[in-house]
Amino acid sequence: MKTLRQVMVFSAIFCFPGIFSSCEDKCEDTMFQIKELSISPRTRTEGSTSLTPWRTIDELPYNRLTFIIQMPKPVLVFFTLNSECPVVWKNENRVIDLKLVSDMDYSQEYPAGSDLLDIASFTVDQNSYIPKSQFLGNYVNQSEVTTAYLIFKEAPSESLVHKLTLEAQTADGKSIESATVSILLKPVE
């Protein structure tokens, strides 16, 4: 009887951790890779989350502008082998930097070619706004979210038509660029 008890204690100590660790070993991340980006200007109505197409002829100020950012995330490897494994999305080729550049001077502090995302905020729900660093870490590289929104926090110096391009630098040294969008950006009058 003593030997049977010793065997059971030995089994409990050495076998159960192996069983649990083998379950953990089966949990793998869902890997994706962003291959394209797009931005689309929309008009934001005061006090509403509804967005309509931005029309340059309306000559609206910058604070009525919201960009929709699309970043399709084709899944390379999808894992959910058991119900105990949480789905964790990870970008296989991380975006290490994201920039929004214009061919025109936005202001004295942001001449043509500057990163306008320094004066922008991101949101995925149009309620809570976050800076670029959190957007890159939590949504671009670690989430299944494929649509986000962008607003400017500072006014341009003058009314000008800007050609804007969203650029992403990836860990492998490559660049992904959106199509260029021409848009009138003007200060609040």
Protein Blocks (a to p, Z undefined) as FASTA:
>chain_A
ZZmmmmmmmmmmmmmmmmmmmmmmmpccdddddfbdcdddddddehiabdcdddfklopa
fklpccddddddddfbdcdfbfklccddddfbacfbdcdddfbdfblmlgghiafklmcc
cdfklmaccdfklmmmmmmmmccbfbdcdddfbdcfbdcddddddddddfkopacddddd
dddddddZZ
